Amino acid sequence: MPDTGPHEGDHLVRLIMLRHGQVASHRGDVPLTDEGLDQATAAGRWFAQQDLTYISLLASPTVRTRETAARFSSGYRNQRPDTPMVEPRPSFALRNPDLYLGGHHVNMVSSAAAFRDQAPSLQDEEVLRVPFYAAFLSDADRIGYWLNHSHPPGDTARAVGARIEAFTRSLGDIPAWKGQTILGITHSPVLRAVALTFLGSDPGEPPYLHGYTLTLRHGGAIAVEPVSPVTSSSGTR
């Protein structure tokens, strides 16, 4: 774990990006399972136990990320009730990759029906006639298929990595945030794109509530390290 004091080290700002908690499926904008809610609460407690303070808690604008942020905040507050808390707020930068289908913006989901729900001008069988979506849905590692596709119908992995790089650099624009930590709740495609962009390889699906710390240094370098909170009361990860 990196140094966590609000003004320690030579960094301008630190962004910790975590995957949302467990969901039952990816068939749409679904909520967390009970276990996912517990994971988020436990991660918040773990961060509080590390004496990490943060000045902003951001979340991609989906149900699962917003619920994760709320439960993370609750777990943190339980552990450190005297620490001033900030309310989670949505962040457009932490959204899933932008994909397009039939003129509609769509999120990555796990069935033709779930894509059709986002692109109502198409039928299920018409979704499956689009080569990218047919291959995406049939691949055992759907996110990996997108990650390695050179011309998806929307964002490439490199484009998502560039988005997160620009977003991280922008956090250094605020003088009062010098040396501070920002937490962000996002999705596995974003985290895998970060790994590919900054670390040069894709480690596969990150566990829930795990992710990366992006540290913006003086001079503009961004250092990236995995972060693995404890996400259960038993201490397992």
Protein Blocks (a to p, Z undefined) as FASTA:
>chain_A
ZZfbfkgcjbfbdcddddddddfbdcbccdddfklmmmmmmmmmmmmmnopacfbdcddf
bfklmmmmmmmmmmmmmmmmmbccddddddfklpccdddeehiacdddfbfklmmmmmmm
bcfklmmmpmklmmmmmpmblmlmmmmpmbbcbddfklmmmmmmmmmmmmmmpmklgoia
cdddddfklmmmmmmmmnopaebjadehiacdddddehiiacdddddddfbfnopZZ
